[in-house]
Amino acid sequence: MANVKDRLIFENKKIEAVASRKSSKEQKLRAKESNSNRLAEKAKRKKDHFQEVEEWANSAAKNRGGALRDDMDDHFLNNRNSGGGPGKKRQIADKKFGFGGKKGRFKQNDRKSMNDTSSYNPRGNFAEGMKKSAKSGAGAARTGKRARDAKRAKR
């Protein structure tokens, strides 16, 4: 009888575990769904808000004179520094104090440096230099230590 009771308790625990796993899975799914709905709603509110601000700005510009805003937009779009060179403030400073030189990125290849072959040695950069440097200089004529000791002993 005790075995049957233990088995029934074990089966009940098993069933409860499966049920709890199912319910937690369902809760997780609902939480993800509600979170995505909340984010979508937030994005929609943000988009609507910016659209209302844009409409308000356009209506305010029309009340003040619509050409003014269009002229300002054109002015800022045309006079904006498009990355082609230094701005007006930088140009004035360069004229006053002199150009300070390149700042960083020294080893980037450009078309000029890529096609520059003035320092290219077709025989290799060390073909002759290594042989000469080993024998040249003051140490090349010096004899070995045993030979020097032998010469000293003869005297």
C-alpha positions in Angstrom: 0.0 0.0 0.0 2.9 2.4 0.8 4.4 1.8 -2.6 1.1 2.7 -4.3 0.8 5.8 -2.2 4.4 6.9 -3.0 3.8 6.2 -6.7 0.6 8.4 -6.7 2.5 11.2 -4.9 5.3 11.0 -7.5 2.8 11.1 -10.4 1.0 14.1 -8.9 4.3 15.9 -8.5 5.2 15.1 -12.1 1.9 16.4 -13.4 2.2 19.6 -11.3 5.7 20.2 -12.7 4.5 19.8 -16.3 1.6 22.1 -15.6 3.9 24.8 -14.0 6.2 24.6 -17.0 3.3 25.0 -19.4 2.0 28.0 -17.5 5.4 29.7 -17.2 5.9 29.2 -20.9 2.5 30.7 -21.6 3.3 33.6 -19.2 6.6 34.2 -21.0 4.8 34.3 -24.4 2.2 36.8 -23.1 4.9 39.0 -21.6 6.9 39.1 -24.8 3.7 39.9 -26.8 2.7 42.7 -24.4 6.2 44.1 -24.4 6.3 44.2 -28.2 2.8 45.8 -28.2 4.1 48.4 -25.7 7.2 49.2 -27.8 5.1 49.5 -31.0 2.7 51.9 -29.2 5.6 54.0 -27.9 7.1 54.2 -31.4 3.7 55.2 -32.8 3.3 57.9 -30.1 6.8 59.2 -30.9 6.2 59.3 -34.6 2.8 61.1 -34.1 4.5 63.6 -31.7 7.2 64.5 -34.2 4.7 64.8 -37.0 2.6 67.2 -34.8 5.8 69.3 -34.0 6.6 69.5 -37.8 3.0 70.6 -38.6 3.2 73.2 -35.8 6.5 74.5 -37.1 5.1 74.7 -40.6 2.0 76.6 -39.5 4.1 78.9 -37.3 6.3 79.6 -40.3 3.4 80.4 -42.5 2.0 82.8 -39.9 5.4 84.6 -39.8 6.0 84.4 -43.5 6.7 81.0 -45.0 9.5 82.3 -47.3 11.6 83.1 -44.3 11.8 79.4 -43.1 12.5 78.2 -46.7 15.3 80.7 -47.0 16.8 79.7 -43.7 16.7 76.0 -44.7 18.4 76.7 -48.0 21.0 78.8 -46.2 21.9 76.1 -43.8 21.8 73.4 -46.4 24.0 75.2 -48.8 26.5 76.7 -46.3 26.9 73.6 -44.2 30.4 72.1 -44.2 30.1 68.9 -46.2 33.3 67.3 -45.1 35.2 68.6 -48.2 37.5 70.8 -46.2 38.0 72.9 -43.1 35.3 75.2 -41.9 35.5 79.0 -41.9 36.8 79.2 -38.3 39.6 76.7 -39.1 40.6 78.5 -42.2 40.9 81.8 -40.3 43.0 80.1 -37.6 45.3 78.5 -40.2 45.8 81.9 -41.9 46.6 83.6 -38.6 48.8 80.9 -36.9 49.8 78.6 -39.8 48.7 75.1 -40.6 49.7 72.6 -37.9 50.1 69.6 -40.2 48.3 66.4 -40.5 46.7 65.0 -37.3 47.0 61.2 -37.2 46.4 58.6 -39.8 49.9 59.0 -41.2 50.2 55.5 -42.5 47.1 55.5 -44.6 47.7 54.8 -48.3 46.7 57.3 -50.8 47.0 57.5 -54.6 50.3 59.4 -54.5 52.1 57.2 -52.0 50.7 54.0 -53.6 52.3 54.9 -57.0 55.6 56.2 -55.5 58.3 53.8 -56.5 61.3 56.1 -55.8 62.5 54.0 -52.9 62.0 50.6 -54.5 65.2 48.5 -54.9 64.6 45.7 -57.4 67.6 43.7 -55.9 66.2 43.8 -52.4 66.9 46.3 -49.7 69.7 44.3 -48.1 71.3 42.3 -50.9 74.7 44.2 -50.8 74.4 45.9 -47.4 74.6 42.8 -45.3 77.8 41.5 -46.9 79.6 44.8 -46.6 78.6 45.5 -43.1 79.9 42.2 -41.8 83.5 42.8 -43.2 83.7 46.5 -43.1 84.8 48.7 -40.2 87.6 48.6 -37.7 86.7 45.1 -36.3 87.1 43.5 -39.7 90.9 43.4 -39.7 91.2 42.3 -36.0 92.5 38.8 -35.5 91.1 36.3 -33.1 91.9 36.2 -29.4 94.2 33.2 -29.5 96.2 34.7 -32.4 96.6 37.9 -30.5 97.7 36.0 -27.4 100.2 34.0 -29.4 101.6 37.2 -31.0 102.0 38.7 -27.5 103.7 35.6 -26.2 106.3 35.7 -29.0 107.5 39.2 -28.0 
